[in-house]
Amino acid sequence: MHVQRESCVIKVGTCGWSARGGRRAYFQHFKVIELQETFYRLPREETVGRWRSEAPPDFEFVVKAWQAITHPPSSPTWRRSGLKVAGGDEGKYGYFRPTEEVLEAWDRTLHVCRALGARVCVLQTPPSFGFTPENAKNVEAFFTTIERGGLRLGWEPRGTWNESRDALRSLLSRLDVTHVVDPLRREPVHLAGFAYFRLHGLGRGEVNYRYKYTDDDLRRLAEIAARYSGEVATYVLFNNVSMFDDALRFKSLLGSLGLPHV
């Protein structure tokens, strides 16, 4: 039996359970998902176990790391999660700070990854965490301190990091971390054994979630993904309002082009 090399496969899915009908409906269309629940607040162990048991054996969970690692409690995403931080402890969370709280948040995230059998964990920082020597030092301290547990790690920096690509390339290369990008906006400066693309919509600003991808957009995306998938496993995760439909259209396009995908 011929087995496809992982590096030849483009893995398509969405950021969150986008299918009408929930998880079971999603499993009928995609083989990979980037979990968003884990970013806002980590689920209970029994919840994670249920997700894994409900999924097909070959289904892949990618975990988006808990925001306690990457976002300060002043972030709107914390308010959305309903989590509260004790007074005076706000400066102990987020921005890869070298604190016990951030390292504990990673340990709890890693536990969820293991329970799901995840191969990849993605960390995303807000534009307010821009490129500075102090922030670069925190990034390096975090990734060189944590236990990875065999996980492949990707980081999606926003803001002024994207104006300092040489410094970013050097940092990610030393840390063996993949640069997570929207490839229709920019291409990655470094890959650590896999490519990871998050599609946030086109237009002004860093994201435009209401954007619906055109056929030309998807053809250009397919060309980019095909180029990377010849060398490394390549993830393409849509993160816009019409992500379910756009991801299905993209899978159909890959099929018509004869490009290996799941």
Secondary structure, 3 states (H helix, E strand, C coil): CCCCCHHHCEEEEEECCCCCCHHHHHHCCCCEEEECHHHHCCCCHHHHHHHHHHCCCCCEEEEECCHHHHCCCCCHHHHHHCCCCCCCCHHHCCCCCCCHHHHHHHHHHHHHHHHHCCCEEEEECCCCCCCCHHHHHHHHHHHHHCCCCCCEEEEECCHHHHHCHHHHHHHHHHHCCEECECCCCCCCCCCCCEEEEEECCCCCCCCCCCCCCCHHHHHHHHHHHHHHHCCCEEEEEECCCCHHHHHHHHHHHHHHCCCCEC
